[in-house]
Amino acid sequence: MFAGHDPFLVALSVAVAILGGYTGFGIAGRIRTAPRANPRLLLTGAAAFLAIGIWTMHFVGMLAAPIPTDASYLVLPTVISFLLCALVVGISLFFVSIGTPSRIRVGASALLLGLGIASMHYVGIHGLSGNFAIEHDYAMLVLSLVIAVAAAYGGLKIYLARQSGLLLALSAMAFGIAVSGMHYTAMYGMHFVPAATGHQHEFGGLVASPQLLSLVVALLCFVIAAGFLLFLVPEQRQRSATPDYDEADIGTVDPLAGLEDRPSPRADQPALRAQPLGGIGQPRTMPVSRVPVSSADGTLLIDISEIRSIRADAHYTLIHDGQRERMCPWSISEAEARLDPALFTRVHRSHIIALPHVSFLRKEGDGAIIELDGAVPHVVPVSRAKIAEVKARLGLVRRAAMRQ
């Protein structure tokens, strides 16, 4: 498959695909874990880095291939191949970013993205102009399509998992190798033949030499490397007066740990009937057992046991029930006031979680993230000022330390 290819450029093409995948999916994964960031800007940046990574990998691979010396690149098909790649990547990420994606939507997005990657490849291939003809082995063509769709599905699963650190690096390596595998599989099934035995592959239009393409590719490689390094720079977060915590205390936790030591609430206990809500003279109402959410047929009342998290959305909130988010007419402050404080706690200015459904807690920058169980597990950010309280509520702090 790599016969006649420049091994150094082949290695560079794989590295570019891996860096592009790591940066693109890493940025996309912050859409839900960085509530202060603009989701449209993050989605645009993710699509741009993924498209640049895939397209640059393709043309680095082209420069590594033993193509005819008289070949040149038509500018229009080359530009169209990049725009096509950027379009399908953006659409696919958008489809899996709205609400909680179903398996059908993820599969359809992966199919669209895979076909888009393959189309980008073959449009770019047929942007070659010269005194030759190009023939394809259709078995290799079909195999390259399958690899492209599989790579797209794996990449979207990376995005939906919102991984970071080593897991994201390993996933990006798998994605980069798969995208590169699609390219070199297609190249293995492509043959240059003399123009006399086929139709001459020479068209009119503006052309670019391989040397000019090399400069463009080198510039895009620099952009990808710069974006990758910038992505590794930790975000600056606002410091608070909360003491630092021990990272070793954060890990997989039992969501019921520590609950057995808490006193059961009694009907005559005034603390549940009148607790201050952010200020003097603002009593907390009796905890509710059901919460209203909007549906196509009207308003539903769901049991609080179904609620995993609550996220602020302007003057309303979005309630996650373990499968999807539903619109609730309450504000985040009203939800905090109405829900049982023994079961729910506010972990961020925009997020409330249900303590019995916490399945995982880990450090993330100066703050932390919590994963909540359900048919579709999801993560919620925890502000640095709330980490100590959350650890105490989950039973991760020894009672002696709490008394101090």
RAZIDA-V385517 format. One record per backbone hydrogen bond with DSSP energy under -1.0 kcal/mol. NH is the residue of the N-H (numbers start at 1). CO is the residue of the C=O. Records with the same first field share a line. If there is no record, write none. Layout:
NH=CO ; CO
This chain:
5=2
6=64
10=6
11=7
12=8
13=9
14=10
15=11
16=12
17=13
18=14
19=15
20=16
21=17
22=18
23=19
24=20
25=21
26=22
27=23
28=24
29=25
30=27
31=28
34=30
37=34
42=38
43=39
44=40
45=41
46=42
47=43
48=44
49=45
50=46
51=47
52=48
53=49
54=50
55=51
56=52
57=53
58=54
59=55
60=56
61=57
62=58
63=59
64=60
67=65
71=68
72=129
73=208
74=127
75=206
78=74
79=75
80=76
81=77
82=78
83=79
84=80
85=81
86=82
87=83
88=84
89=85
90=86
91=87
92=88
93=89
94=90
95=91
96=92
97=94
98=94
106=102
107=103
108=104
109=105
110=106
111=107
112=108
113=109
114=110
115=111
116=112
117=113
118=114
119=115
120=116
121=117
122=118
123=119
124=120
125=121
126=122
127=124
128=125
129=72
130=201
132=130
133=193
135=191
137=189
141=137
142=138
143=139
144=140
145=141
146=142
147=143
148=144
149=145
150=146
151=147
152=148
153=149
154=150
155=151
156=152
157=153
158=154
159=155
160=156
161=157
169=165
170=166
171=167
172=168
173=169
174=170
175=171
176=172
177=173
178=174
179=175
180=176
181=177
182=178
183=179
184=180
185=181
186=182
187=183
188=184
189=185
190=187
191=135
193=133
197=194
201=132
202=200
208=73
213=209
214=210
215=211
216=212
217=213
218=214
219=215
220=216
221=217
222=218
223=219
224=220
225=221
226=222
227=223
228=224
229=225
230=226
231=227
232=228
249=246
250=247
257=254
259=256
262=259
269=266
272=269
274=270
277=282
282=279
288=338
291=302
293=300
294=327
295=298
300=293
302=291
304=289
306=303
308=320
309=320
310=352
311=318
312=350
313=316
316=313
317=328
318=311
319=326
320=309
321=324
326=319
328=317
335=331
336=332
337=333
338=334
339=335
343=340
344=340
345=353
347=351
348=351
351=348
352=310
353=345
354=308
355=343
357=354
358=355
359=371
360=371
361=251
362=369
364=367
367=364
368=382
369=362
370=380
371=360
372=378
373=357
376=322
378=372
380=370
382=368
383=347
386=383
390=386
391=387
392=388
393=389
394=390
395=392
396=391
402=398
403=399
404=400
